[in-house]
Amino acid sequence: MEIYDCLIIGAGPCGIGAALKLKEAGIKFALINSGTPGGKINVAPRVDNYPGEHEIPGSDLAVKFFQRLLDKDIPIIGDAVLSLKKENDLFIVECEFGKYTAKTVLIASGTRERKVGLAKEEELLGHGISYCSICDGHFFKGGDVAVIGGGNAALKEAIHLAAIAKKVYVIHRRNEFRGSVKLVDELRAMPNVEIITPYIPFEILGEDKVTGLVIENRENGSHRELKLDGLFPLVGQDPNTQFIKIDGVLNEWNTIPVDRSMMSSVPGLFAGGDVLPREIRQIYLAEHDGMVASKGIIDYLSK
Ligand SMILES: Cc1cc2nc3c(=O)[nH]c(=O)nc-3n(C[C@H](O)[C@H](O)[C@H](O)COP(=O)(O)OP(=O)(O)OC[C@H]3O[C@@H](n4cnc5c(N)ncnc54)[C@H](O)[C@@H]3O)c2cc1C
């Protein structure tokens, strides 16, 4: 079986950042990616905080990242990793369609949206419930929608939806927002946006599709019913690390602690980007991690 020097799991900013450096160094590697190359940027309605670009649509930036991979002729395996094990100093990566072996692995698989945990949330996914306004926002043109959450991702989704929907409710459990003041101010200035705090979702209404949401006031327990066509629960992310079958890699939040070279507690296993334990998840941080990890990988392989 062919043995790679390195396999990178995930072709988001972290994986791509590392791939560009490993290619320059002449390392034998491949990127394994299950989604659209470019990763989460593809679903970001608008990217801020990325030096060199001014408020660029996420999908446009993702195309630029992908183009770099094509220009450098970087090998991408379109597959989903199901398990990662270590046997006799080699990593075994089992995917849906193939099995691969490598001396080192970089985990750059990012995060997925966290479920709110309400009844009908799974059942009505795709029937009024969505985690991505870029993908599904157009279904709610002229309708009433609600965004649940108070971080930057939720605020940006709400701004994007306000240009499409008739009415956008933003429901957040605290009176203060975790997201940036600039985004909150932008939302407050929009005539079709209503910010409702401190409320939590209580019950999703609708049988075959979402028709409304009951919310609960956290201070006095009172309920309010909103009539809705769409619901976007954006309350946080969980790391895509469930495929790691090696003991001691994950912490209690299922993220991956690493040292300064981006190596985890397991020799040869590196991680970067949104799978790390961190407060802020941003493109430039992920890209930075990928670059640093590539140096760690090159040093590790040369030992
Ligand atoms: C709505 C929204 C708006 C945002 N706005 C901004 C912004 O303005 N500025 C900013 O800097 N950041 C922004 N971000 C955050 C930014 O997109 C992320 O921090 C960044 O993409 C993380 O990069 P990553 O490489 O760690 O992971 P990701 O970009 O998540 O890429 C991970 C890749 O791994 C793949 N993958 C996952 N599991 C597997 C598996 N089992 N097998 C194979 N492949 C797998 C995924 O398909 C994906 O392609 C935003 C995010 C969202 C959701």
The ligand as an SDF file (V2000), in Angstrom:
LIG
                    3D

 53 58  0  0  0  0  0  0  0  0999 V2000
  -21.6450   32.2200    8.5670 C   0  0  0  0  0  0  0  0  0  0  0  0
  -20.1780   32.3080    8.8160 C   0  0  0  0  0  0  0  0  0  0  0  0
  -19.5020   33.5060    8.6400 C   0  0  0  0  0  0  0  0  0  0  0  0
  -18.1230   33.6050    8.8580 C   0  0  0  0  0  0  0  0  0  0  0  0
  -17.4980   34.8160    8.6540 N   0  0  0  0  0  0  0  0  0  0  0  0
  -16.1600   34.9150    8.8290 C   0  0  0  0  0  0  0  0  0  0  0  0
  -15.4710   36.1460    8.5730 C   0  0  0  0  0  0  0  0  0  0  0  0
  -16.0790   37.1460    8.1840 O   0  0  0  0  0  0  0  0  0  0  0  0
  -14.1210   36.2000    8.7640 N   0  0  0  0  0  0  0  0  0  0  0  0
  -13.4230   35.1080    9.1790 C   0  0  0  0  0  0  0  0  0  0  0  0
  -12.2070   35.2040    9.3060 O   0  0  0  0  0  0  0  0  0  0  0  0
  -14.0420   33.9240    9.4420 N   0  0  0  0  0  0  0  0  0  0  0  0
  -15.3870   33.7980    9.2730 C   0  0  0  0  0  0  0  0  0  0  0  0
  -16.0280   32.6040    9.5310 N   0  0  0  0  0  0  0  0  0  0  0  0
  -15.2460   31.4950   10.1330 C   0  0  0  0  0  0  0  0  0  0  0  0
  -14.3700   30.7600    9.1160 C   0  0  0  0  0  0  0  0  0  0  0  0
  -15.1580   30.3520    8.0160 O   0  0  0  0  0  0  0  0  0  0  0  0
  -13.7170   29.5650    9.7900 C   0  0  0  0  0  0  0  0  0  0  0  0
  -13.0010   29.9990   10.9440 O   0  0  0  0  0  0  0  0  0  0  0  0
  -12.7050   28.8690    8.8680 C   0  0  0  0  0  0  0  0  0  0  0  0
  -13.3270   28.4710    7.6570 O   0  0  0  0  0  0  0  0  0  0  0  0
  -12.1050   27.6370    9.5630 C   0  0  0  0  0  0  0  0  0  0  0  0
  -11.2380   26.9880    8.6880 O   0  0  0  0  0  0  0  0  0  0  0  0
  -10.8480   25.4530    8.8940 P   0  0  0  0  0  0  0  0  0  0  0  0
   -9.8930   25.1470    7.7790 O   0  0  0  0  0  0  0  0  0  0  0  0
  -10.3970   25.2190   10.2770 O   0  0  0  0  0  0  0  0  0  0  0  0
  -12.1980   24.6170    8.7410 O   0  0  0  0  0  0  0  0  0  0  0  0
  -13.3480   24.6490    7.6460 P   0  0  0  0  0  0  0  0  0  0  0  0
  -13.3280   25.8830    6.8480 O   0  0  0  0  0  0  0  0  0  0  0  0
  -14.5840   24.2900    8.3850 O   0  0  0  0  0  0  0  0  0  0  0  0
  -12.9530   23.4390    6.6590 O   0  0  0  0  0  0  0  0  0  0  0  0
  -13.0230   22.1080    7.0880 C   0  0  0  0  0  0  0  0  0  0  0  0
  -13.1150   21.1850    5.8780 C   0  0  0  0  0  0  0  0  0  0  0  0
  -13.0320   19.8270    6.3320 O   0  0  0  0  0  0  0  0  0  0  0  0
  -13.9970   19.0340    5.6880 C   0  0  0  0  0  0  0  0  0  0  0  0
  -14.3430   17.8950    6.5510 N   0  0  0  0  0  0  0  0  0  0  0  0
  -15.0030   17.8890    7.7290 C   0  0  0  0  0  0  0  0  0  0  0  0
  -15.1210   16.6390    8.2160 N   0  0  0  0  0  0  0  0  0  0  0  0
  -14.4940   15.8380    7.3160 C   0  0  0  0  0  0  0  0  0  0  0  0
  -14.2900   14.4190    7.2390 C   0  0  0  0  0  0  0  0  0  0  0  0
  -14.7330   13.5890    8.1930 N   0  0  0  0  0  0  0  0  0  0  0  0
  -13.6450   13.9180    6.1540 N   0  0  0  0  0  0  0  0  0  0  0  0
  -13.1890   14.7370    5.1750 C   0  0  0  0  0  0  0  0  0  0  0  0
  -13.3550   16.0950    5.2010 N   0  0  0  0  0  0  0  0  0  0  0  0
  -14.0000   16.6240    6.2610 C   0  0  0  0  0  0  0  0  0  0  0  0
  -15.1860   19.9860    5.4770 C   0  0  0  0  0  0  0  0  0  0  0  0
  -16.0120   19.5410    4.4230 O   0  0  0  0  0  0  0  0  0  0  0  0
  -14.4540   21.2960    5.1310 C   0  0  0  0  0  0  0  0  0  0  0  0
  -14.2220   21.4070    3.7470 O   0  0  0  0  0  0  0  0  0  0  0  0
  -17.3960   32.4670    9.2930 C   0  0  0  0  0  0  0  0  0  0  0  0
  -18.0740   31.2370    9.4500 C   0  0  0  0  0  0  0  0  0  0  0  0
  -19.4450   31.1560    9.2310 C   0  0  0  0  0  0  0  0  0  0  0  0
  -20.1430   29.8270    9.4150 C   0  0  0  0  0  0  0  0  0  0  0  0
  1  2  1  0
  2  3  1  0
  2 52  2  0
  3  4  2  0
  4  5  1  0
  4 50  1  0
  5  6  2  0
  6  7  1  0
  6 13  1  0
  7  8  2  0
  7  9  1  0
  9 10  1  0
 10 11  2  0
 10 12  1  0
 12 13  2  0
 13 14  1  0
 14 15  1  0
 14 50  1  0
 15 16  1  0
 16 17  1  0
 16 18  1  0
 18 19  1  0
 18 20  1  0
 20 21  1  0
 20 22  1  0
 22 23  1  0
 23 24  1  0
 24 25  2  0
 24 26  1  0
 24 27  1  0
 27 28  1  0
 28 29  2  0
 28 30  1  0
 28 31  1  0
 31 32  1  0
 32 33  1  0
 33 34  1  0
 33 48  1  0
 34 35  1  0
 35 36  1  0
 35 46  1  0
 36 37  1  0
 36 45  1  0
 37 38  2  0
 38 39  1  0
 39 40  1  0
 39 45  2  0
 40 41  1  0
 40 42  2  0
 42 43  1  0
 43 44  2  0
 44 45  1  0
 46 47  1  0
 46 48  1  0
 48 49  1  0
 50 51  2  0
 51 52  1  0
 52 53  1  0
M  END
$$$$
